[in-house]
Amino acid sequence: MAGEAAQPSPRHWILLGALLLLILAVVLPPLVNIGRYQRIIAASISRSIGRPVSMSSVTLSLLPLPSFELSDFLVEEEPQFGAEPILRASSVVAYPRLSSLWRGKLEISRIHFDEASLNLVRRPDGSWNFSSILVQAARSPEAPTGQRRPGSAPRFPYIEATNSRINFKQGDEKKPLSFLDADLSVSLDNPDEWGLHFRAQPVRTDLALDLADSGVLRIDGTLHRAEFLNEMPLKLNVEWSSEPLGQLSRLLLGEDAGWRGNLDAESQITGSASLARIKTTLKVNGLHRSEFAPAQPLDIFAVCNAFYDKPTESLESIDCASPAGGGNLQLTGSIRNIQAQRQSELALNIRRVSASAVLGGLQELRDGLGSGLRAVGAVDGQVRYAASGDDMPQISGKLGMSSLTLISAESEKSLLLSPVHLRFENRSTPAPIVSAVTKKAAAQRKNSPLPSPPALLLEPIRLSLGAASPLTVDGRFTPAGFDLHLNGSGAVARLRGLSKVISWAGGSAGGLGGASTVALGTSGAATLDLNVRGPWLLPVPDPEHPVAPFTIVGSVALKNAELTTSFLAQPVKILSAQGLLGASAVTWTDVSIGLGSLQGEGTLEYPILCTVVRPCSGRFQLGASALDLGELQSALLASPKGELLQEILNRIDGHPVAWPQLSGVLQVGTLSAGKLVLHDAAGDLAISGNSLEIHSIDGRLLNGTMHLTGNMAMLKGVPRYALEVEVTGASPAALAGLFAEHWGSGQADFSAQLAVSGLTAQDLARSASGTLHWNWSKGSLAAQTALPVSIQSLLHFDSWSGDAAIGDATLSIDHSLLEHGREAIPLSGTISFSRDMDLKSESEANPFSVTGTLEHPRVKSLATVAHVDGFR
């Protein structure tokens, strides 16, 4: 009808009803007293798990879904497992099934825990605190979680926990291992089967671990109802992915074991808690030690099967297989009484594993181990391992290679070892005896040996290396390290290949000043009696406190060998030498060497290890009957041309090849430099970097004695010397003979302080500066014509002493005194290095001048002029 009012549309009624419900959802819950449900909820949960449950309050929430919010939720612990609650959560949300409320029953469909804390306790008898909860749940006649229609039995709620923490306890002791950020869900998928899903990150509470590197542990699977916990059928898939090995060792052992790489592990567990079958796949990528990064990190893949028997705490029927080096490794056996007195019986079968793979595995332990070597061969054998409790394990078995070839990558030279046999040794070591014990106690202790770790023994290998007697190689390998023994003789050329085997331990065992360019040639023979020892694992390198990668202890005898160096133009011929290699130093005695036409005998000692603070420095003692510097120049430079000093210093300073640091004593019967001869020369010298320190050089020179000290240092490519020389009792006539001249007689003492620089004789003379003091006694001038009585003292003088300054290739004499009897004549002037004189008498009574040369002087008196043909 046209006059009737418009009726509201259904849409308006729907909006009005929704608004009314929203108002009720907000206003009604605070007005409703649901305290009576607190006991019902607690009793329902308690009945399901078989443990007392408490909460401080229950709040009703209708949005976004109807739910009960439980505050301070606690699940009490059984007394035999401790007083701390098994589960604690500040807030829990329980979602009821609305259909159960209409039937007057409260049935929970889902329980959500957030940031809960769960304590899992294991007693010494092996029982867990959660076992009774599982048994109680198995015995409860509950319907599946996903059942749509209600039945006589309540439906099992869907239980989930997020962002939670799981702690582990051994009795009353809380263990440091925990799970953080744990997500857990449990549901009853069918009347007899629970579904389980778990994800968490393992951590240790006693260590600072980066959660980003702790990996993720996942467990998914099912549990079936059973009368007893051990009989529950189970099917679980456990996965631990992207776990760094360093973090893994810190988690399990509490410390970093030093291994790097990533672990991916996956296990399938089937059977029951009492007898479970375990199949595990392990993958390790990039396995290496933390101290270094090898060129080719190792990858490992293994598949293992075993049965776990809970009543005996044993892993039975272990069978692990892993491909390796073109062959395979298979580990079988059992481990019993894991929690108590563990008993292990394992066997490792090795089939056709390449020697190169074995070498590659050893290179994961040591940086540079086997560097420059290739190994050809295959390993076969079996190793048995038996251990009981804390007793020393027993290892038996044999390994072998029909042939092993070691090839140097540099020279492609090979060393053939054929055949190679290794066997395990289990032995006891006598206990140490202290001096205070009696003979009887000592005898008892001697008869009570202490066990030593099992060792893998390399049976003797005889090598014919071009000598009358063969070289024998044997060895001993333990978990801590290795010990190789070499005894016998061989040609040096053949032993050079063996030196690669010695250097396989990585790094250098030291050398003369660290001079890596010192090497034996191919000639000669050697007799060895050496032990090469070293650990498998090395500490992080520390330049200030180095640790030798290995030690070589024993003796070496060389005959007719050659030593090539980067700082000598010709090889050094070793006629004979006896070397003693110790743990800290190498000593060569009875050394007879030749360099060109020069020969000498002596000793040499140098340390094994060097530090930044204490660099390597060798100590020598060398003696020779005669040494000519000209011949030395030819031997050093392989050419008689060129300046010896310049060439030697060029090799020392600014050159990529440096001389080793050396100090020691040089003794030479006659040391010659042209006509200048130093007899019975003894020098104490030291070479360090680009400097030469002359502690002393002593000998007989010019029929007198000489003592010299000083040093040489390079500055911008130019050598600079600071020398102090003292000559006593020298013959001026012998000094004149050096220049093929005749002048002077008597005896002279002189001392000088010199500073010179340069490479050539002209540079040295031109740059010389310093002071000179002399005292010439019983000298004379012989003249062909008579001199006036006033200057007769020039013919025969008692002494001529004075001081001079050295500079511009000239001796500048400010004052000297010529004495004859009671007469003393002062002289001053200059004498050049070419022996030209310009001297004047400062006496008013006898004025005269001396010009010319020392061999042909001219004496001019102010009153009478006379010519003197020479000093005699």
Secondary structure as GFF3:
##gff-version 3
##sequence-region A 1 872
A	DSSP	alpha_helix	10	31	.	.	.	ID=ss1
A	DSSP	alpha_helix	35	49	.	.	.	ID=ss2
A	DSSP	beta_strand	53	54	.	.	.	ID=ss3
A	DSSP	beta_strand	57	61	.	.	.	ID=ss4
A	DSSP	beta_strand	67	75	.	.	.	ID=ss5
A	DSSP	three_ten_helix	79	81	.	.	.	ID=ss6
A	DSSP	beta_strand	87	96	.	.	.	ID=ss7
A	DSSP	alpha_helix	98	102	.	.	.	ID=ss8
A	DSSP	beta_strand	108	114	.	.	.	ID=ss9
A	DSSP	beta_strand	117	122	.	.	.	ID=ss10
A	DSSP	alpha_helix	131	139	.	.	.	ID=ss11
A	DSSP	beta_strand	158	170	.	.	.	ID=ss12
A	DSSP	beta_strand	173	190	.	.	.	ID=ss13
A	DSSP	beta_strand	193	204	.	.	.	ID=ss14
A	DSSP	three_ten_helix	211	213	.	.	.	ID=ss15
A	DSSP	beta_strand	216	224	.	.	.	ID=ss16
A	DSSP	three_ten_helix	229	231	.	.	.	ID=ss17
A	DSSP	beta_strand	233	244	.	.	.	ID=ss18
A	DSSP	alpha_helix	245	253	.	.	.	ID=ss19
A	DSSP	beta_strand	259	272	.	.	.	ID=ss20
A	DSSP	beta_strand	275	289	.	.	.	ID=ss21
A	DSSP	beta_strand	298	309	.	.	.	ID=ss22
A	DSSP	beta_strand	314	324	.	.	.	ID=ss23
A	DSSP	beta_strand	327	336	.	.	.	ID=ss24
A	DSSP	beta_strand	343	354	.	.	.	ID=ss25
A	DSSP	alpha_helix	355	363	.	.	.	ID=ss26
A	DSSP	beta_strand	373	376	.	.	.	ID=ss27
A	DSSP	beta_strand	378	388	.	.	.	ID=ss28
A	DSSP	beta_strand	394	401	.	.	.	ID=ss29
A	DSSP	beta_strand	404	408	.	.	.	ID=ss30
A	DSSP	beta_strand	414	417	.	.	.	ID=ss31
A	DSSP	beta_strand	420	425	.	.	.	ID=ss32
A	DSSP	beta_strand	428	429	.	.	.	ID=ss33
A	DSSP	alpha_helix	439	446	.	.	.	ID=ss34
A	DSSP	beta_strand	450	451	.	.	.	ID=ss35
A	DSSP	beta_strand	455	463	.	.	.	ID=ss36
A	DSSP	beta_strand	471	477	.	.	.	ID=ss37
A	DSSP	beta_strand	481	491	.	.	.	ID=ss38
A	DSSP	alpha_helix	492	502	.	.	.	ID=ss39
A	DSSP	three_ten_helix	503	505	.	.	.	ID=ss40
A	DSSP	three_ten_helix	512	514	.	.	.	ID=ss41
A	DSSP	beta_strand	519	520	.	.	.	ID=ss42
A	DSSP	beta_strand	525	535	.	.	.	ID=ss43
A	DSSP	beta_strand	551	564	.	.	.	ID=ss44
A	DSSP	beta_strand	572	581	.	.	.	ID=ss45
A	DSSP	beta_strand	585	595	.	.	.	ID=ss46
A	DSSP	beta_strand	598	607	.	.	.	ID=ss47
A	DSSP	beta_strand	618	628	.	.	.	ID=ss48
A	DSSP	alpha_helix	629	637	.	.	.	ID=ss49
A	DSSP	alpha_helix	644	652	.	.	.	ID=ss50
A	DSSP	beta_strand	662	673	.	.	.	ID=ss51
A	DSSP	beta_strand	676	688	.	.	.	ID=ss52
A	DSSP	beta_strand	691	701	.	.	.	ID=ss53
A	DSSP	beta_strand	704	715	.	.	.	ID=ss54
A	DSSP	beta_strand	718	730	.	.	.	ID=ss55
A	DSSP	alpha_helix	732	737	.	.	.	ID=ss56
A	DSSP	beta_strand	747	757	.	.	.	ID=ss57
A	DSSP	alpha_helix	761	767	.	.	.	ID=ss58
A	DSSP	beta_strand	769	782	.	.	.	ID=ss59
A	DSSP	three_ten_helix	789	794	.	.	.	ID=ss60
A	DSSP	beta_strand	796	807	.	.	.	ID=ss61
A	DSSP	beta_strand	810	820	.	.	.	ID=ss62
A	DSSP	beta_strand	823	832	.	.	.	ID=ss63
A	DSSP	beta_strand	836	841	.	.	.	ID=ss64
A	DSSP	beta_strand	848	853	.	.	.	ID=ss65
A	DSSP	beta_strand	857	861	.	.	.	ID=ss66
A	DSSP	beta_strand	870	871	.	.	.	ID=ss67
###
